[in-house]
Each structure stands twice: as structure tokens, then as C-alpha cells.
Amino acid sequence: MSADGRPSDEIRPATVHRAYGRAAGGFDGYVRAIPGYHANLRVSASRMGLSGAGLRLLDVGCGTGASTEALLTAAPGSEVVAVDASAEMLAIARRKNWPPRVTFVHSRLETLAEAGVEGPFDGILASYLVSNLPDAEIGLRRLLGLLADGAPLAVHDYAVAGPRGRSRWTSVSWGWLLPMASMRWGASELARFRYRRVRGAGGPESMVHRMERAGFADVRVQTVGGLQQYLVHTFLGRRPDEPDVVGERARARAEAAQEPPREPDATGIEPVEEGGPDDPGYADELPEDQDPGDDETTPPEGTPRV
């Protein structure tokens, strides 16, 4: 509440969905201005290694449907439950042409059960969601509980670390993303919130650490290509048969194998090995047609290609 008792428009993790709702009408135009945005979502969905008929998938934080389309491209014919906390973003998504096995649900992550969304799912895609959550680890544990045993989660999100990473994020944000947010989206305040949020959230090591503590197994990370390279990543993890929510079994296995400890970074978090843009993740290979040609705008000369 504001000082005079009225609802505050201040953007916070718990209320960021309202800011997305206020600017929903310009969102599709904005993301079309980010080279590789849609193609990189399809890469993350492909990296899940989804196969088989009759899959039931969850797209959490679906927005206006770009990630939903990515899941359907990776696993045609699947049932997809697409969820978002913004009614305005969902209204735009619903107006698009979808197969009958796609269902859109208005809900926050913590109220999925009340909205009738229950597991188990054969895979979950969370795009640009975890970095917006008030508590990422609690959110990841909720997602773990919705997966079938062995099923994958793909977190498609920003993660920057160290002086070099933060410098790249600052250059791309102020040289391209923030101006385009103002011109195409009409959401400059929300874009600045996202800029600050990502800059202070930690790098890939932090996200991997959160996923392992939340109980995910076989956690991997790969960057995407193009303008978003080393800024946006695919974080993969599977639900084990017996989730290890505090990481004790993983540490015991490492000790039993007498693995040499990795040197932690300045934050005290151990570094991770990150795959490149061509890394297929859990899949055998990435489809050959994954390229950013679907995006209409190219950054001006001098914009960092990181």
C-alpha cells in the first residue's frame, strides 16, 4: 500500500505479473525485436529431449504463448497446460490459433492446485519465470513436485555473473533491450526492473545450485546463441525417483568417488561447466532448422554480440 492507503504500483517480485498485464498489448512486438528470442525458446524446449506419444506438458509462465509454441514444436501432438499469472497476457495468448490439446489457465505458481492444475507432467518449461519469483528455490521445489519420475524441467532464463557478465548485460540492456522496451513495449519501468533483477540474481552457478538444492538430478546448463549468448541459458534438471531436496546424496556420491573439490567463486558457489549454443542438452541433437530467422529486427552495428 502507498502512504495514503491506495494500492502501490511499485514493481516487486510478488506483483510483477500486474506490470506485465498493464503492458501486455505491446509484449509481442517487443520480443519480435529481440533477435533469436523465439528460436532460442525452441532450442531450450528441444534440449528437454521429449519423445513419445501422449505426453502431458506444463508451460509455466507462458505469457502470450511464445514458450507454448516452442513446446509444441519440440513435442508435436502433446497435451500442453499453459499457465500465467497475468490475465491480460493470457487473453492475448488465447486469441491465437492453437490445437485443441492446449489449455490456458490463469494462476500463480503457488496456487496451481486451486486452479485445477495437478501433476504428474512429463516435462515442464519455465521461461523467464524463475528470475521473477520472490523465492526461486521454493518455486523450483513446487515444480519438482509436479513432475513424473525422471521427467525434465527446462528453465529458460537470464543469468549473469562476474564483472564481465554484468558488463555484457549492461551493454546489451542499455544499447538494445531497454530502448526497444520503451519504443515497442511501452514498459520501460518494467524493463528496468528486470535489468536490476537479473543483474543482482547471480550467474549460472547460482541457478544450478538452487536446482540441486531443490532436489533436481542430472542438472546441466547450456547457453543459447546470438544476441542472448552467455546471458540466456537453458537449465535442465530431472526429477529423481527419490528427490534429494538438500543435496545430501549428491555430496555423499562425490565423497565416495573421491572427486577433487572444485574451487568456489567469490560468492562461495562452485563453478559449473556450461555447454555452448550447439549443446543438445538431454536430446541426441538439436533440430537443424533452429535459427533466429523468425525475428524481424537486427541490432544496430556496435551492439555487443556476446
Sequence and secondary structure as in RCSB ss.txt:
>XXXX:A:sequence
MSADGRPSDEIRPATVHRAYGRAAGGFDGYVRAIPGYHANLRVSASRMGLSGAGLRLLDVGCGTGASTEALLTAA
PGSEVVAVDASAEMLAIARRKNWPPRVTFVHSRLETLAEAGVEGPFDGILASYLVSNLPDAEIGLRRLLGLLADG
APLAVHDYAVAGPRGRSRWTSVSWGWLLPMASMRWGASELARFRYRRVRGAGGPESMVHRMERAGFADVRVQTVG
GLQQYLVHTFLGRRPDEPDVVGERARARAEAAQEPPREPDATGIEPVEEGGPDDPGYADELPEDQDPGDDETTPP
EGTPRV
>XXXX:A:secstr
  TTSS      TTTHHHHHHHTGGGHHHHHHTSTTHHHHHHHHHHTT   SSS EEEEET TTTHHHHHHHHHS
TT EEEEEES HHHHHHHHTS   TTEEEEE  GGGTTTTT    BSEEEEES GGGSSSHHHHHHHHHHHB TT
 EEEEEEE   HHHHHHHHHHHIIIIIHHHIIIIIS HHHHHHHHHHHHTS  HHHHHHHHHHHT EEEEEEE  
GGGTTTEEEEEEE  SS  TTSHHHHHHHHHTT       TTS      B TT  TTSSS  TT  GGG      
TTS   
